[in-house]
Amino acid sequence: MSTSAKTIIALCTVAFMAACGGAKQTETVYVEEAVSQEPVYTGKYK
């Protein structure tokens, strides 16, 4: 294998590792639910 082929393979490997193996940063999302009263049975349609 020639030196230029080894260089190209090395650069491709470094690019792949940079794209896939980068530092993973997770994002935490908090969702505030609206407080609502449940419907109450009034017997209206009886």
C-alpha positions as CSV (number, residue, x, y, z in Angstrom):
1,M,0.0,0.0,0.0
2,S,1.4,3.4,-0.9
3,T,1.9,6.3,1.5
4,S,-0.8,8.4,-0.1
5,A,-3.4,5.5,0.2
6,K,-2.5,5.2,3.9
7,T,-2.9,8.9,4.4
8,I,-6.3,8.9,2.7
9,I,-7.5,6.0,4.9
10,A,-6.2,7.7,8.0
11,L,-8.0,10.9,7.1
12,C,-11.2,9.1,6.4
13,T,-10.9,7.2,9.8
14,V,-10.3,10.5,11.6
15,A,-13.3,12.1,9.8
16,F,-15.5,9.2,10.7
17,M,-14.5,9.2,14.4
18,A,-15.1,13.0,14.5
19,A,-18.6,12.6,13.0
20,C,-19.8,9.6,15.0
21,G,-17.7,9.4,18.1
22,G,-18.0,13.0,19.2
23,A,-18.9,14.1,22.7
24,K,-22.6,13.3,23.3
25,Q,-24.5,16.0,25.0
26,T,-27.9,15.3,26.3
27,E,-30.6,17.9,26.7
28,T,-33.1,17.8,29.5
29,V,-36.5,19.1,28.7
30,Y,-39.1,19.8,31.5
31,V,-42.7,20.0,30.4
32,E,-45.2,21.7,32.7
33,E,-48.6,20.3,32.3
34,A,-51.6,22.6,32.6
35,V,-53.7,21.9,35.7
36,S,-57.4,21.6,34.8
37,Q,-60.4,20.3,36.6
38,E,-61.9,17.1,35.5
39,P,-65.5,17.2,34.3
40,V,-68.1,16.5,37.0
41,Y,-71.2,14.4,36.3
42,T,-74.2,16.6,37.0
43,G,-77.0,14.3,35.8
44,K,-78.1,16.9,33.3
45,Y,-78.9,14.4,30.5
46,K,-80.7,11.9,32.6
